[in-house]
Amino acid sequence: MKSSVYTLWIGILLLSLGSCGQPQWNSDYNLDMARLKEESHAKTDALASADTTQPTVETRNPLEEEIEEKKKKRKAKHSKREFLGYKIKRGYTKSGGRYKETVETFGYLPEYQEPDPYAPLKYYYDTDKRKLARSGAAVTDTDRYKVLHGPYKKTLDGEVVEEGYFYVGTKHLRWEKYRNNEDHTLVDKEHYEKGFLRDAVVTYYGDTKKIKEVIPYEHGDVQGTYYRFYENGQLEWSGQYEKGRKVGVWVNYYDFRNRRRYEYQYPKTAYDAPHEPYLIREYDRHATPIYERGKFDKRSQASSK
């Protein structure tokens, strides 16, 4: 009896010891369970890290922000002092009374730059008379006449009536005119390319850069001011086209100093009856009138000198 009880206790003890250790059978099962346990720990660690990790925030020193703001202001201020590669100064003129005050604001070159000699009109700021001036030739008194360059605006009683841009003394880019009324109606708009209408057809002498002829075009018609030049760059002919017809006074020039020689009259508008042009004035080489239609004729005296 004792021996049987003893044998039973031995068996219970062995069973209890076997249950405490890892089973040695089914090794694949054990490996799978181990992998699952490791993956579970890894996911838990990753979630915990995501919950506790703080985002990186870029902080700037207040002094650095102030310096950056000053740089932006200097850059904006600097841009107002330059236009298309040239340093400029700002000017203005005033005229008229209290209720008809005209103000013109503009930019000009502090250092003289000669406008394009082919440009038909050059624009300047007359510092003596404090008003704007234009000329077909370059000026000689460069201290008095400053070449216009930059934005231009003209106001009448505070309302804008004209605005555009100058480039080294010539009209450039878009120019607009407005009627001084409640609707501020746009009445005229032209596009220029350094003195000439943008849509003009320009021809040259051979392969040179010497301009021979400028034919103005607008909306497919020959419209605007026509120019023809001598090979030395002096103006030879100028006149107006309207709807493809010559109108108004056409001028022929000597080949020096932009001096007039002949003035011919065409119909005043494109709607008038066509007629052959007739001479209305003639000048000698010294710019002295020697003929004016219906008034005097000194051409014979001039030819005998």
Backbone hydrogen bonds in HBPLUS format (Angstrom, degrees):
<---DONOR---> <-ACCEPTOR-->    atom                        ^
c    i                          cat <-CA-CA->   ^        H-A-AA   ^      H-
h    n   atom  resd res      DA  || num        DHA   H-A  angle D-A-AA Bond
n    s   type  num  typ     dist DA aas  dist angle  dist       angle   num
A0004-SER N   A0001-MET O   3.12 MM   3  5.19 123.0  2.46  94.8 108.9     1
A0005-VAL N   A0001-MET O   3.04 MM   4  6.39 159.0  2.09 153.7 159.0     2
A0006-TYR N   A0002-LYS O   2.93 MM   4  6.10 161.2  1.96 150.6 156.3     3
A0007-THR N   A0003-SER O   3.06 MM   4  6.17 152.4  2.14 136.8 143.9     4
A0008-LEU N   A0004-SER O   3.03 MM   4  6.28 149.4  2.12 143.1 150.8     5
A0009-TRP N   A0005-VAL O   3.08 MM   4  6.39 162.3  2.11 155.4 158.4     6
A0010-ILE N   A0006-TYR O   3.15 MM   4  6.35 154.1  2.22 146.9 153.9     7
A0011-GLY N   A0007-THR O   3.12 MM   4  6.40 151.8  2.20 143.8 150.7     8
A0012-ILE N   A0008-LEU O   3.05 MM   4  6.39 159.5  2.10 153.2 158.2     9
A0013-LEU N   A0009-TRP O   3.05 MM   4  6.20 162.1  2.09 149.1 153.7    10
A0014-LEU N   A0010-ILE O   3.12 MM   4  6.35 155.4  2.19 145.9 151.9    11
A0015-LEU N   A0011-GLY O   3.04 MM   4  6.32 156.1  2.10 148.7 155.3    12
A0016-SER N   A0012-ILE O   3.01 MM   4  6.26 158.8  2.05 150.4 155.9    13
A0017-LEU N   A0013-LEU O   3.07 MM   4  6.26 156.0  2.13 146.4 152.7    14
A0018-GLY N   A0014-LEU O   2.99 MM   4  6.19 152.0  2.07 145.1 152.6    15
A0019-SER N   A0015-LEU O   3.09 MM   4  6.34 149.9  2.18 146.5 153.7    16
A0031-LEU N   A0027-SER O   3.09 MM   4  6.39 154.6  2.15 146.7 153.0    17
A0032-ASP N   A0028-ASP O   3.01 MM   4  6.26 161.0  2.05 151.7 156.2    18
A0033-MET N   A0029-TYR O   3.05 MM   4  6.25 162.9  2.09 151.5 155.8    19
A0034-ALA N   A0030-ASN O   3.02 MM   4  6.21 149.2  2.12 144.3 152.7    20
A0035-ARG N   A0031-LEU O   2.99 MM   4  6.28 154.7  2.06 149.0 155.3    21
A0036-LEU N   A0032-ASP O   3.04 MM   4  6.31 165.1  2.06 153.3 156.9    22
A0037-LYS N   A0033-MET O   3.07 MM   4  6.24 155.2  2.14 141.6 148.2    23
A0038-GLU N   A0034-ALA O   3.01 MM   4  6.28 154.6  2.07 147.6 153.8    24
A0039-GLU N   A0035-ARG O   2.88 MM   4  6.15 165.1  1.90 158.2 162.0    25
A0040-SER N   A0036-LEU O   2.99 MM   4  6.12 154.6  2.06 145.1 152.0    26
A0041-HIS N   A0037-LYS O   3.15 MM   4  6.41 153.2  2.22 141.5 147.9    27
A0042-ALA N   A0038-GLU O   2.93 MM   4  6.22 153.6  2.00 148.4 156.0    28
A0043-LYS N   A0039-GLU O   2.97 MM   4  6.19 161.4  2.01 153.8 157.3    29
A0044-THR N   A0040-SER O   3.11 MM   4  6.24 157.1  2.17 142.9 149.5    30
A0045-ASP N   A0041-HIS O   2.93 MM   4  6.16 154.8  2.00 145.8 152.7    31
A0046-ALA N   A0042-ALA O   2.94 MM   4  6.19 154.2  2.01 146.9 153.7    32
A0047-LEU N   A0043-LYS O   2.97 MM   4  6.19 164.3  1.99 152.9 156.1    33
A0048-ALA N   A0044-THR O   3.01 MM   4  6.16 155.1  2.07 143.9 151.2    34
A0049-SER N   A0045-ASP O   2.92 MM   4  6.14 150.0  2.01 143.3 151.7    35
A0050-ALA N   A0046-ALA O   2.96 MM   4  6.24 157.4  2.01 149.5 155.1    36
A0051-ASP N   A0047-LEU O   3.05 MM   4  6.24 148.5  2.15 143.3 151.5    37
A0052-THR N   A0048-ALA O   3.15 MM   4  6.31 140.7  2.31 141.5 151.1    38
A0053-THR N   A0049-SER O   2.85 MM   4  5.81 141.1  2.00 153.0 161.5    39
A0064-GLU N   A0061-ASN O   2.88 MM   3  5.22 121.8  2.22 108.3 123.2    40
A0065-GLU N   A0061-ASN O   3.15 MM   4  6.56 155.0  2.21 155.4 162.8    41
A0066-GLU N   A0062-PRO O   3.06 MM   4  6.29 153.2  2.13 144.4 151.3    42
A0067-ILE N   A0063-LEU O   3.01 MM   4  6.27 156.7  2.07 147.5 153.5    43
A0068-GLU N   A0064-GLU O   2.94 MM   4  6.17 159.5  1.99 149.8 155.3    44
A0069-GLU N   A0065-GLU O   2.98 MM   4  6.17 154.4  2.05 145.9 152.5    45
A0070-LYS N   A0066-GLU O   3.04 MM   4  6.28 153.9  2.11 146.2 152.8    46
A0071-LYS N   A0067-ILE O   3.03 MM   4  6.32 149.6  2.12 146.0 154.3    47
A0072-LYS N   A0068-GLU O   3.12 MM   4  6.44 153.9  2.19 146.1 152.2    48
A0073-LYS N   A0069-GLU O   3.09 MM   4  6.37 156.8  2.14 147.1 153.1    49
A0074-ARG N   A0070-LYS O   2.91 MM   4  6.14 158.1  1.96 148.8 154.8    50
A0075-LYS N   A0071-LYS O   2.95 MM   4  6.14 155.1  2.01 146.7 153.5    51
A0076-ALA N   A0072-LYS O   2.99 MM   4  6.24 159.5  2.03 148.3 153.2    52
A0077-LYS N   A0073-LYS O   2.92 MM   4  6.09 159.2  1.96 148.6 154.6    53
A0078-HIS N   A0074-ARG O   2.78 MM   4  5.89 150.0  1.87 144.1 153.0    54
A0079-SER N   A0075-LYS O   3.02 MM   4  6.23 149.1  2.11 144.7 151.9    55
A0081-ARG N   A0078-HIS O   2.97 MM   3  5.32 149.6  2.07 107.4 117.0    56
A0082-GLU N   A0079-SER O   3.26 MM   3  5.32 165.7  2.28 105.9 108.7    57
A0088-ILE N   A0081-ARG O   2.77 MM   7  5.28 165.4  1.79 139.4 141.9    58
A0083-PHE N   A0086-TYR O   2.92 MM   3  5.44 151.8  2.00 147.9 156.9    59
A0086-TYR N   A0083-PHE O   3.19 MM   3  5.44 161.2  2.22 111.6 117.3    60
A0089-LYS N   A0108-TYR O   2.89 MM  19  5.46 157.2  1.94 155.6 163.2    61
A0108-TYR N   A0089-LYS O   2.89 MM  19  5.46 149.4  1.98 149.6 158.8    62
A0091-GLY N   A0106-PHE O   2.90 MM  15  5.45 163.7  1.93 154.6 155.5    63
A0106-PHE N   A0091-GLY O   3.02 MM  15  5.45 160.8  2.06 148.2 148.7    64
A0093-THR N   A0104-GLU O   2.90 MM  11  5.24 142.2  2.05 140.8 152.3    65
A0104-GLU N   A0093-THR O   3.00 MM  11  5.24 158.7  2.05 142.3 148.7    66
A0095-SER N   A0102-THR O   2.94 MM   7  5.22 141.2  2.10 146.0 155.4    67
A0102-THR N   A0095-SER O   2.77 MM   7  5.22 167.1  1.78 151.8 156.3    68
A0157-ASP N   A0101-GLU O   2.92 MM  56  5.28 170.9  1.93 155.4 156.6    69
A0103-VAL N   A0155-THR O   3.00 MM  52  5.28 158.1  2.05 143.6 150.7    70
A0155-THR N   A0103-VAL O   2.85 MM  52  5.28 163.2  1.87 154.7 160.5    71
A0105-THR N   A0153-LYS O   2.87 MM  48  5.32 162.1  1.91 156.5 162.2    72
A0153-LYS N   A0105-THR O   2.95 MM  48  5.32 152.2  2.02 154.4 156.3    73
A0149-HIS N   A0107-GLY O   2.85 MM  42  5.23 167.8  1.87 120.0 124.2    74
A0109-LEU N   A0147-VAL O   2.88 MM  38  5.60 159.2  1.92 161.6 167.5    75
A0119-ALA N   A0116-ASP O   3.00 MM   3  5.43 147.8  2.10 112.3 121.7    76
A0122-LYS N   A0135-SER O   2.69 MM  13  5.27 159.8  1.73 155.0 162.3    77
A0135-SER N   A0122-LYS O   2.86 MM  13  5.27 147.9  1.96 144.8 155.2    78
A0123-TYR N   A0169-GLY O   2.69 MM  46  4.72 153.4  1.76 128.1 137.5    79
A0148-LEU N   A0123-TYR O   3.26 MM  25  5.92 178.0  2.26 137.9 137.9    80
A0124-TYR N   A0133-ALA O   2.75 MM   9  5.18 167.7  1.76 155.4 157.1    81
A0133-ALA N   A0124-TYR O   2.88 MM   9  5.18 163.5  1.91 142.3 145.5    82
A0125-TYR N   A0146-LYS O   2.72 MM  21  4.97 147.9  1.82 139.8 151.0    83
A0146-LYS N   A0125-TYR O   3.01 MM  21  4.97 168.3  2.02 136.6 137.7    84
A0126-ASP N   A0131-LYS O   2.87 MM   5  5.44 157.4  1.92 161.0 162.0    85
A0130-ARG N   A0126-ASP O   2.74 MM   4  5.43 121.6  2.08 140.6 157.2    86
A0131-LYS N   A0126-ASP O   3.33 MM   5  5.44 144.2  2.46 134.3 142.8    87
A0127-THR N   A0144-ARG O   3.04 MM  17  5.43 174.4  2.04 154.5 154.1    88
A0142-THR N   A0140-THR O   3.14 MM   2  5.74 123.1  2.48 105.8  90.4    89
A0145-TYR N   A0141-ASP O   3.11 MM   4  6.29 172.1  2.12 157.5 159.9    90
A0169-GLY N   A0148-LEU O   2.73 MM  21  4.76 156.2  1.79 171.8 163.6    91
A0150-GLY N   A0166-PHE O   2.93 MM  16  5.12 165.8  1.95 125.2 128.3    92
A0166-PHE N   A0150-GLY O   2.93 MM  16  5.12 155.7  1.99 133.4 141.0    93
A0152-TYR N   A0164-GLY O   2.83 MM  12  5.26 154.2  1.90 153.7 147.2    94
A0164-GLY N   A0152-TYR O   3.05 MM  12  5.26 158.1  2.10 136.3 139.8    95
A0154-LYS N   A0162-GLU O   2.77 MM   8  5.11 159.0  1.81 164.0 159.5    96
A0161-VAL N   A0154-LYS O   2.85 MM   7  5.83 168.6  1.87 154.2 157.6    97
A0162-GLU N   A0154-LYS O   3.36 MM   8  5.11 151.2  2.45 141.4 138.2    98
A0156-LEU N   A0159-GLU O   2.76 MM   3  5.23 155.0  1.82 148.0 150.7    99
A0159-GLU N   A0156-LEU O   3.11 MM   3  5.23 167.5  2.12 112.4 114.1   100
A0178-TYR N   A0161-VAL O   2.83 MM  17  4.56 161.6  1.86 121.1 125.2   101
A0163-GLU N   A0176-GLU O   3.04 MM  13  5.59 151.2  2.12 152.9 158.7   102
A0176-GLU N   A0163-GLU O   2.96 MM  13  5.59 164.5  1.98 163.6 168.6   103
A0172-HIS N   A0165-TYR O   2.89 MM   7  5.36 157.9  1.94 149.2 144.0   104
A0167-TYR N   A0170-THR O   2.69 MM   3  5.18 158.7  1.73 151.3 159.0   105
A0170-THR N   A0167-TYR O   3.04 MM   3  5.18 151.0  2.13 107.7 116.7   106
A0195-GLY N   A0171-LYS O   2.78 MM  24  4.89 146.6  1.89 169.7 160.1   107
A0173-LEU N   A0192-TYR O   2.94 MM  19  4.90 131.5  2.18 130.1 124.9   108
A0192-TYR N   A0173-LEU O   2.79 MM  19  4.90 166.9  1.81 136.0 139.3   109
A0175-TRP N   A0190-GLU O   2.76 MM  15  5.26 161.5  1.79 164.4 168.3   110
A0190-GLU N   A0175-TRP O   2.88 MM  15  5.26 160.1  1.92 151.6 158.4   111
A0177-LYS N   A0188-ASP O   2.88 MM  11  5.11 152.9  1.96 149.1 149.7   112
A0187-VAL N   A0177-LYS O   2.88 MM  10  5.70 160.8  1.92 143.4 149.7   113
A0179-ARG N   A0185-THR O   2.69 MM   6  5.16 158.1  1.74 151.3 159.0   114
A0181-ASN N   A0179-ARG O   2.86 MM   2  5.67 129.7  2.12 110.3  94.8   115
A0184-HIS N   A0181-ASN O   3.17 MM   3  5.17 145.6  2.29  98.3 108.4   116
A0198-ARG N   A0191-HIS O   2.73 MM   7  5.46 168.3  1.74 141.8 140.5   117
A0193-GLU N   A0196-PHE O   2.59 MM   3  5.25 154.9  1.65 157.9 167.3   118
A0196-PHE N   A0193-GLU O   3.41 MM   3  5.25 173.0  2.41 104.9 106.5   119
A0200-ALA N   A0197-LEU O   3.07 MM   3  5.43 164.7  2.09 117.4 120.7   120
A0201-VAL N   A0215-ILE O   2.78 MM  14  5.07 161.3  1.81 150.4 151.3   121
A0215-ILE N   A0201-VAL O   2.87 MM  14  5.07 170.1  1.87 150.6 151.2   122
A0203-THR N   A0213-GLU O   2.94 MM  10  5.24 162.6  1.97 150.2 155.3   123
A0212-LYS N   A0203-THR O   2.80 MM   9  5.51 175.3  1.80 137.6 138.5   124
A0213-GLU N   A0203-THR O   3.39 MM  10  5.24 160.9  2.43 122.7 125.1   125
A0205-TYR N   A0210-LYS O   2.92 MM   5  5.68 154.2  1.99 159.6 167.8   126
A0208-THR N   A0205-TYR O   3.13 MM   3  5.82 161.0  2.17 138.6 142.8   127
A0229-PHE N   A0212-LYS O   2.93 MM  17  5.09 163.3  1.96 135.1 139.6   128
A0214-VAL N   A0227-TYR O   2.83 MM  13  5.11 160.8  1.86 153.0 151.8   129
A0227-TYR N   A0214-VAL O   3.20 MM  13  5.11 161.7  2.23 140.9 145.5   130
A0223-GLN N   A0216-PRO O   3.10 MM   7  5.54 137.1  2.29 111.7 122.7   131
A0218-GLU N   A0221-ASP O   2.82 MM   3  5.39 156.1  1.87 154.1 162.3   132
A0221-ASP N   A0218-GLU O   3.11 MM   3  5.39 166.6  2.13 116.4 117.6   133
A0244-GLY N   A0222-VAL O   2.90 MM  22  4.56 150.6  1.99 159.3 149.9   134
A0224-GLY N   A0241-TYR O   3.01 MM  17  5.18 172.7  2.02 134.5 132.9   135
A0241-TYR N   A0224-GLY O   2.75 MM  17  5.18 156.7  1.80 150.4 158.6   136
A0226-TYR N   A0239-GLY O   2.70 MM  13  5.33 172.1  1.70 167.4 170.1   137
A0239-GLY N   A0226-TYR O   3.21 MM  13  5.33 146.7  2.33 136.4 140.8   138
A0228-ARG N   A0237-TRP O   2.98 MM   9  4.99 146.6  2.10 145.1 141.9   139
A0236-GLU N   A0228-ARG O   2.66 MM   8  5.37 163.7  1.68 149.3 149.9   140
A0237-TRP N   A0228-ARG O   3.09 MM   9  4.99 157.4  2.14 129.9 134.1   141
A0230-TYR N   A0234-GLN O   2.71 MM   4  5.33 165.4  1.73 166.8 170.9   142
A0233-GLY N   A0230-TYR O   3.03 MM   3  5.44 161.9  2.06 114.1 117.6   143
A0253-TYR N   A0236-GLU O   2.87 MM  17  4.92 155.6  1.93 136.5 140.9   144
A0238-SER N   A0251-VAL O   3.05 MM  13  5.45 140.4  2.21 146.3 155.7   145
A0251-VAL N   A0238-SER O   2.93 MM  13  5.45 165.0  1.95 163.3 166.7   146
A0247-VAL N   A0240-GLN O   3.02 MM   7  5.67 165.1  2.04 148.7 150.0   147
A0242-GLU N   A0245-ARG O   2.76 MM   3  5.23 155.7  1.82 147.2 155.1   148
A0245-ARG N   A0242-GLU O   3.04 MM   3  5.23 161.7  2.08 109.1 115.0   149
A0248-GLY N   A0267-PRO O   2.84 MM  19  5.88 152.3  1.91 132.0 140.0   150
A0266-TYR N   A0248-GLY O   2.84 MM  18  5.10 158.5  1.88 144.4 151.7   151
A0250-TRP N   A0264-TYR O   2.83 MM  14  5.18 160.5  1.87 151.7 157.1   152
A0264-TYR N   A0250-TRP O   2.82 MM  14  5.18 167.1  1.83 156.2 159.8   153
A0252-ASN N   A0262-TYR O   2.91 MM  10  5.02 165.6  1.93 141.1 145.4   154
A0261-ARG N   A0252-ASN O   2.72 MM   9  5.55 154.2  1.78 160.1 152.3   155
A0262-TYR N   A0252-ASN O   3.15 MM  10  5.02 154.8  2.22 126.6 134.1   156
A0254-TYR N   A0259-ARG O   2.73 MM   5  5.50 161.1  1.76 162.5 169.3   157
A0259-ARG N   A0256-PHE O   3.29 MM   3  6.53 163.9  2.31 140.3 138.2   158
A0283-TYR N   A0261-ARG O   2.92 MM  22  4.91 150.7  2.01 137.0 141.9   159
A0263-GLU N   A0281-ARG O   3.02 MM  18  5.16 140.2  2.18 151.6 145.0   160
A0280-ILE N   A0263-GLU O   2.88 MM  17  5.76 176.4  1.88 167.4 166.6   161
A0265-GLN N   A0278-TYR O   2.88 MM  13  5.45 166.7  1.90 152.9 154.3   162
A0278-TYR N   A0265-GLN O   3.30 MM  13  5.45 147.7  2.42 133.1 139.7   163
A0272-ASP N   A0269-THR O   3.29 MM   3  5.52 161.0  2.33 104.9 110.4   164
A0293-ARG N   A0280-ILE O   2.90 MM  13  4.79 161.2  1.94 130.5 135.9   165
A0282-GLU N   A0291-TYR O   3.01 MM   9  5.00 144.6  2.14 138.0 135.6   166
A0290-ILE N   A0282-GLU O   2.86 MM   8  5.75 169.2  1.87 145.5 149.1   167
A0284-ASP N   A0288-THR O   2.94 MM   4  5.46 157.7  1.99 145.7 149.8   168
A0287-ALA N   A0284-ASP O   3.02 MM   3  5.45 153.4  2.09 122.2 122.3   169
A0298-LYS N   A0290-ILE O   2.59 MM   8  4.77 165.3  1.61 159.1 161.2   170
A0292-GLU N   A0296-PHE O   3.03 MM   4  5.55 164.7  2.05 155.0 152.4   171
A0295-LYS N   A0292-GLU O   2.92 MM   3  5.51 161.2  1.95 145.5 144.5   172
A0296-PHE N   A0292-GLU O   3.24 MM   4  5.55 155.9  2.30 141.3 148.6   173
A0302-ALA N   A0298-LYS O   3.08 MM   4  6.35 155.5  2.14 150.4 157.6   174
A0303-SER N   A0299-ARG O   2.99 MM   4  6.16 150.6  2.08 146.0 153.1   175
A0304-SER N   A0300-SER O   3.28 MM   4  6.39 136.8  2.48 136.9 146.3   176
A0305-LYS N   A0302-ALA O   3.38 MM   3  5.52 153.4  2.45  99.7 107.2   177
